Structure formats: structure tokens, C-alpha cells
Amino acid sequence: MIHRLLVFCLLLGSISLCAYAIDGNQLLKEVDRKLEPEAYEMYRKFVNIDPEGTKKEFTLYMVKKGQDKIAGVFIAPASEKGRTTLRLDENMWLYVPNVGKPVRITSMQSVIGGVFNNSDIMRLDFSVEYDVEKVEEAGREYLLHLKAKTNNVAYDRLNMWVSKSTKLPSKIECRTNADMLIKTLYYKETKDFGGGIVRPSVIETESPLYKGYKSIMIYAKIQAKTLKDEVFTLTFMPHLESLR
Amino acid sequence: MVGRAGDYDIDLSEIDKKPYSLGGYAEFVPLWGARDKESSLYKLNFYNSPQSDLAQEYNSRLQLEGSLEKGAALLFVRTNSLVAHTNQGWSGATKIYDAYLSLKPSPLLTVTLGKKAPKWGKGYAWNPVAFLDKPKNPDDPELSLEGLVCASADFTRSFVGSLKTVSFTPAIVPVYDHLNDSFGTLNQLNFAAKLYLLLYDTDIDLIALSGGSKSARYGLDFSRNLTANFEVHGEFAYLSNAQRKVLSDDGGTQFLRGNGRSWLLGVRYLSGLNTTYILEYYRNEDGFTPGEMNSYYNLVDQAYQAFLGTGSDSLMNQAIGLASNYTRINPMKDYLYLRLSQSEPLNILYFTAAITTIFNADDQSFNLTPELLYTGVTNLELRLKTSFISGVDHSEFDEKIYDTRLEFRARYYF
């Protein structure tokens, strides 16, 4: 009888441990794959809204491959058309058609102005840039505490709320090392993009640094795409739109 | 068809790709300048037609860009038309900046035939290794430039490891009457090549030009982020047996030949306050010394006095004959460029304030250019720019035509 009781207790303990010993880094990888395929193309519209309600919109065509390659070309408005961004690991470049050659840029700059910076626009997988320090239970969600792997990442820390059932984020707080809030991203409007991609189609952003301003990111036509590595080179930047 | 997303929509017709595109910009640029009537450039330009102290210019520019894409082929044309009204009256010109056919059977290979500006080099204000490009204006380095007719190709391969990318770009540049005839000696076929490497997260270009139109020249440039917000770049050019036209001791002109070197070292830094600093040092060993420039300015002074005294412009014609060399952009040896640009000061979106200086280290003259840029209205760019100069008599910037200049630019993209 005592033997049976011991086995039962051990079994119960194991089950409890399994429930709470969530592998945060593995969960973050799941979040990454839920958000986007490893290699894809998509359209993104960025909308900056000022306190008076005036909007400024930018539309990009973007491609990504693997863990370190992402590129995008502005297709609207006319003043930005043809501007191309490329990120290879920590290297970022901007190609401006009038200037005619790529120049290096940094993750903290913003090619569109406003709350979104280059790091938001050319974001790699979260699991590439961040380690999960801690996972907390938060009702129907997990709260992941993320810490940047290097100093070259735009935000030192992220607090990410992830649905337990869908493994999709609902909110991300971007913070400094001193825990100062830089911006908050709200993931909304989950949509079926086809090809098994079901994810939020809108990200709303607010920042205490831009009081009264709001920025929206809208996703469209996300689909897996086979891409050659040579697409992600300086030489190909002026030709990126030909992939559309 | 509209893809609805809460309060925000993506109009899918907006992202549907068409095989053709037409766009560009129209701009209006009024300019007011306080003329320095004692300056060499004023005397060279207006010795026989005196002007008022205040110059007024009204420049209107139209840049049109059109493309047609079918399969792997792309036809691209860019024209630039300028109509100007100055104290001297109306003038205008249209130039074809680019007109080329590009064939891209795969991302590994692109072949281009036609007129195009290669824009080689990593420098912001100067590009010593841009052997195929027209010199850009450091006062406005982001302006588009007229290209040259050439045949070129890009072969690109990507790798895993410390060497991430290799691109090889050979180019053939024909120089004949009415075909790239401002490039150099006529009736020559020139060959240029660029090898690009992304090695240890550093952009590296090795560049060469040979042929009869210009002396052979070789170049190297690089660019690298030392930290996420600190970039360093540089260029080095070696010109073999280069020729330059100078004023001789007896007042005539002579051609000097020799090997020349020019190089540039620069940094770009983004501070925590979102201020961008661009600092570049440019050394051109082929440039004029202060003594050589002083001799030329003396010649202009003498020619002007001779014209006023006798009405003869023979000496002035001699000075004008040398002007393309002595009054070219930054003709001396050592320059510093510094630009401070503050994005969104006081958190005002789409607003940029900048101040730029170009300092001639040989004669200690400089210009100072504050500017304000606003891009808050979609497709409209408003820029207010003023410029001041400082320098002793017969220094480069003191001999410029304007002491002070105010320029407003309204540019609308379509």
C-alpha cells in the first residue's frame, strides 16, 4: 500500500513539474513559427497617427529567409518608393534610389519616422535576438521575460504575453535595461492568411516617448516563399521589387 | 478588393504589381544670395555684365522616372529637366540621367546595358573611388547624378561563414564623340571592375579602371559598424600617371604628370538623443596648394583690372580657360566635412534640423549650412537651407560668388 502511495505521489509530482517547467526558449521558437514561416514574402503597411488624427502611411513588400536575412522595399507612398532595406544578421543597409548606393544604418534609427524604428521594421525571429529569462503564469497566458542576447538589439528587455492555447502574442512591452518602458505593442485581429498561417494581422503601438501618437502595422498576403540567399545582398537591393 | 483589419485597411489594389510604373518629382527652388563682388567667381562670371548685390533665382525642376518590366527584363528611364529664372533671364535644359535595359535571369546575375550612374564608394560627401561617376556636390550629396553609357554585369554569390557575399561587377565604357565624351580622351574603350566582399561584417570594394580615356586608377573602400550606432568607412584611390592642368610661373598653362593618391576616412554616429553625426576627412594629393590657388586668384584679379582699365578680355579668357580646374568642387588638398542632423527635435514627427560645415584645412576657409526639413505631408518635402562662408582673402570659400545664401525647396513626389 505504501509502495503504491509512493508511486502515485511521484507520478503526481512529475505531472505538476511538467505543467510548470515550461521551456521558455522552446516556447519562444513556437511563437516565432506561429507568427511567420521561416522563409516568406508579405506586405506590411505602417500607419503613423498624430494626436490630431492625421495619418501618414507607408507600404512595404518584405521577404525573409532563415534566422538572419530580411529585406523590404517601399512601394508607397511615391516619396519613399524604391527605398530598400536589408538586414543580414546585425548588418543593416538602406538603399535610396536617388542616392543610388546602399548605406549602413542602425537598428535604433527609423526609415519611416515615428514610433517604429528599423528594428521593428526588419525584425528577425524573437528567439534569434532574445533569451527567455523567466516564464510566469498569467491566467490564460504566459508572461515571458526576454533579455537581449547582445547589446546591438534595439530593446534590452521584452515582456511578452503569449496565449497558452494559440501560442500567439497579445502584448509586448519593450523596455530598457533599467526597466524603462519604451513602447508597447498590441497584437490584434487574428486572421487566417492561408497555408496554415493564422496570426494577428494588426499590431498597434504606443510609446510614452510619443504621447498622443499611435502607430499601426497591418499585415497582408503572408505566404511561404522559396528564396535564394543572393536576394539578400547589396547588389540585389535595387532589384528587390522584381520579386513581387 | 479591400482586406479589412479593424479600423485600418490595406487596399489590395495598392499592392497589385503593374508591369509599368511612372513617377518622379517636381520641385520649386527660389534662392536669394548676397553676392561678393570682390570674389574671383563673380569676376569670372560677370566681369563684363555687372550685377546687383542681391541675386535672385527661381528654379523649377521636373524629374520623371518610368519603367517597364517583362519577365527578367526591365527598361528604366529617368530624365531631369530644369527651368531657371535668374537676373540674367530664363534658361533651361533637359538631361537623360538614366536609360538602361537590365536583364536579370536570376538573383545571381544581372546584365545592364545603357546609361546609368554606378555610384561607387562609401563616402558621404566625397567619393575618391567613384571612377565612373560625375563628382557629387558635397553641399547636397544626395542629389541624383547623370550616368554614363556602359555595359555592365553583376555576378553575386552568398556563402555561410565569415565571408557572406561576393559580387563581381565588370563594366565597359565606350568614349567617343557624343558618347560619354566628357569622360576623357575620345575614341577609347575603357574597362572597369569592382569586386565586393562582405567579409567579417565589413563591406569591402576593390575597384580598378583602365583604358585610354583616363589614366589607370585603382581603389579600395570599406564600411563597417563597430557598434550598432557607430559606423566607420573609408576610401583610397591611386591614380597612375595622372595629368593636371596648372598655371605656369610665366602666366601660361602647363600640364603636370605624376602618380596621385586621394583618400577619405569617415564615421557616422547615432547618439542616444537621436542625433546623427557624419564626420569625414578627405585628402586629395592631386589638389592645388594654397600657393597655386593664390596664383590663380591673382591672375583673375589682374585680368579683371585689365578689363576695367583697357577693355581687353584676353587675360580674362586665359583665366576662364583654367576655371574648370581651379573652380571645380573642392579643388585643394585637405577637407573636413561635419554634419549634425537631429531627427524629430522636441518629438516633432517628420521634422529634421541639420547643420553642415565643409572646412578647407589648407586655407582655413569654410562654409556653414544650417537647414530645416519637414516631411509631414505625404509626398511633400519642404526644406529651408541657408549658407554662410568664412575665409581670408584669396581663400577658397572667400572667393565663392555668394557670401550668404538662402534657399527654399518645395518638392512634390508623384
Interface residues (C-beta under 8 A of the other chain):
Chain A: Y43 K45 V47 N48 D50 T54 K56 E57 T59 Y61 I75 A76 P77 A78 S79 K81 L88 D89 E90 N91 V96 P97 N98 V99 G100 K101 V103 R104 T106 S107 M108 Q109 S110 G113 G114 N151 N152 K188 E189 K191 S201 V202 L209 Y210 Y213 I216 I218 Y219 A220 K221 K228 D229 E230 V231 F232 T233 L234 T235 F236 H239 E241 S242 R244
Chain B: G3 A5 G6 Y8 D9 I10 L12 E14 I15 K17 G23 Y25 E69 L74 S102 K104 S106 P107 L108 T110 A117 K119 W120 G121 Y124 P141 E142 L143 S144 L145 D154 T156 R157 S158 K164 T165 S167 T169 Y196 L198 D201 D203 S223 R224 N225 T227 A228 N229 E231 H233 R268 L270 N274 T276 S343 E344 N347 L349 Y350 T375 G376 T378 N379 L380 E381 Y413 F414
